[in-house]
Amino acid sequence: MEGGKTRGRPNIQGTHAVGTALKHKQCDYRSRYIVILHYRSYGMDSALDVYYRGLEGVERESTRKKILRWARDEAKIKRLALKYSTSKLIRQRDRGIGTVLPEEAEANLANWVSQLRQDGIPVSLSLLAMKARSIATDLNIDPKKFKATHHWVRGFIKRHKFAFRARTRSGQMRDDEGEAVLLEFSERLKKLVESENIERIYNADQTAVNYEFVPKTTLDTVGKKTIWIKCAGQDKARATAMLLGDSLGTKYPLFIVMKAPESKVKEVVQANLRLRNGFGAEVWEEIEELHERHPSRIYGNPSAWWNSKISMEFLAYHFGHRRGKDLPKILLLWDAFSAHFTSEVVALANELNVVLEKVPPRYTWICQPADVSWMKPFKSILRKSWFEYLMNEINTNRGQEFKLKPPSRFDVVDWINEAWDKLPAKTIVSGFAKCKLVDAPNTEVPSECSVTPVDFNLVADALLETNVGEILPDSDIESFII
């Protein structure tokens, strides 16, 4: 090869590779176009000798006629051969040849999908096919001829530039409604801050953390009927973590609520609540060790849910130093969960000079700093901790039957505290800025912190669906707590 390197191994025997023969296979559009170009340049006999070696008699004559037919359709074959998506096709059926919906009906169907998505209604393959068949029936198209098959649905999605997207939020409210509520909420709070001479804005929010993050999907062999995912039997076990941050980016010690069985002896129950945050005497030794290891405070009850008693402990722990002092007021934003706003909790907040404000119910996704900026990176770090734990279990069980052990109370508390510690202060501030409660910082603030990828990213991707979820702000469960 003049002026460059030769490709492949050197030929030392004088033989050459035999060109591709097309006589025993169906030709795609790319191969047909190559044959046509050869025919145009060197003639029919050369094209037959090069691409259809060994054909004689009737077979050679039939192939000659086939090449002539290709040459007559050269414009179409060239168009399909030069397009990547069609070059490997053996045949191309133009739109309208089969029984399909008219273009106007398809346009109406696409508009129907867009309108549903504007209202937040999910559109699945089944729903789309059902609507298409309904339109076909209205147009008197025989149901046996148009069935809105999987291939037609996929073609419709491609033609109209739709794609299946992952859910980023769910709820009844539209984005424009949320923006209007956010504007009204932020303006009201700014006036409150000015009129009450409030020094700082705080936001507290709770979230559920599962002991096991059992995924909904996994890599497995194609065609396998039963897909088994082994778990440690703790996929329903969870804890509740209450996060607290302020508008300056300060993060405060977490409050964690874990499950603790209730004694059948009334005096023991009262002693546990009064002396040991709801835990029994034996478990309390572990809790004290965790208190020494981390700044977080840990409480226990049979459901692992937040309640009004813990709300009062929370206020006393974080703001008790304000009692009896002439300090500027502070503002604490809490969602509308009833345990946050009982008469006892409100009275204690007033005593501590803390102004309690409810985040608008059903709009926490846009009006609460924690939901807007903190929770996603916080849970991403929790997922990473679970993946590291899973990989360690896999390595530990190497060479023997794999038995996944559930994470201990120590593991879960460690994960929660480490995730909170790794959350950058600028992420905390960005939540208040995006909720229009403070001015946005001059530098760009990411909505989530960066997490260094671990070495087993493929495992992480396969296990990305997790069971870490949020406690709904408008859920009222206090009545179920003993």
Secondary structure as UniProt FT lines:
FT   TURN            2..3
FT   TURN            23..24
FT   HELIX           29..42
FT   HELIX           44..51
FT   TURN            53..54
FT   HELIX           57..72
FT   HELIX           74..81
FT   HELIX           84..87
FT   TURN            95..96
FT   HELIX           103..118
FT   TURN            119..120
FT   HELIX           125..138
FT   TURN            139..140
FT   TURN            143..145
FT   HELIX           150..159
FT   TURN            160..161
FT   HELIX           175..195
FT   TURN            196..197
FT   STRAND          200..210
FT   TURN            222..223
FT   TURN            235..236
FT   STRAND          238..246
FT   TURN            247..248
FT   STRAND          255..259
FT   HELIX           266..275
FT   TURN            277..278
FT   HELIX           281..293
FT   STRAND          297..301
FT   TURN            302..303
FT   HELIX           308..319
FT   HELIX           320..322
FT   TURN            323..324
FT   STRAND          330..334
FT   HELIX           338..340
FT   HELIX           343..351
FT   TURN            352..353
FT   STRAND          354..358
FT   TURN            361..362
FT   HELIX           364..367
FT   HELIX           370..374
FT   HELIX           375..396
FT   TURN            397..399
FT   HELIX           409..422
FT   HELIX           425..434
FT   TURN            435..436
FT   TURN            455..456
FT   HELIX           457..462
FT   TURN            473..474
FT   HELIX           478..480
//
